[in-house]
Amino acid sequence: MTVPLYLRAPLQPVTRGPRGHAFAEADGRINDWPLTVTLTDAEIHIAFADRDGPSFAVDLSHVFKGALNEIEILLGLPERTRR
């Protein structure tokens, strides 16, 4: 299967916990720093477990909007109908 494009979305520093209803959670490491990644109905939230400081979040509405715009392009819909 060919990948038509790679989606990009802003990664925002946040000073809060995950926003929304949590569907999944996974523990991991970046350079031996433990972290927790939480998927909610609103975002992907990445928090370091062993240090103070910001967490990071990707707002899923940005991902969905980008995906829908690209799907409309692939389907050949005129630009005036896309948002």
N, C-alpha and C positions, 0 to 999 in steps of 0.2 A: 504494500500500500504506500502510495506516495504522500508525503507530507506537503500540503499546499502552502503552509506558512507556519511560523512560530509566533504565538501571541506574546505580547509584552504588556505588563501592567506595573503601575508604580508601587514601590515598596516604601511604606510609610513608617517612620519611627513612632511608637505609641508608648504611653506610660499607664497602661491599663491592661486588664486581662482580656481574654477572648470575648468578642462581641457576638451575640447570637446563640442559638442552640447548637451545642457541640455534637457532631456526628462521629468524629474519629479523633484519636490522639495517638501520637507516636513519639517515642524518645529517640534521641540521636546525639551526635557529637559533631562539632566543628573545631578542628585543631585541639582535640581533647576537652573542649568546653561542653558540658552536657546541656542539651536544650530539649524543649518540648515543642512539637508542632501540633497545632489543633486546627482541624477543619470544622468550621461552623457553617450555618446557613448564610452567613454574611461575609466571611473572610477566611483567609489562611493566616493564622497567628503563630509567630515564632518567638519563643521566650527562652532566654538563657536561664538555666536552673540554679547556677551557683554564684551569680553575681548580681549586684544592683545595676540599674541602668535601663535603657529603653528596651522594649520588646519591638517586634516588627510585624506589620500586617499588610496583606494584599487584599484589597477590597474586591470581592468577587464580581460586583457589578461592572467594574472596569474590564475584567476578563470576558464576561458575557457580552458586553457591548462590542468589544473588539471582535469576538467570534461571530456575532450576528452580522456586523458590517462586512466581514470577509466572506461569509456564506452568501450574502446578498450579491457581492461582487462575483463570486464563483457561479451564481445562478443567472448572472447577466441582468439583474434588476437595474433600472435607471437610477442614477445618483440622486435625483430629486426625491425619490421615495425613501432613501436611507436616512437615518438620523445619526 
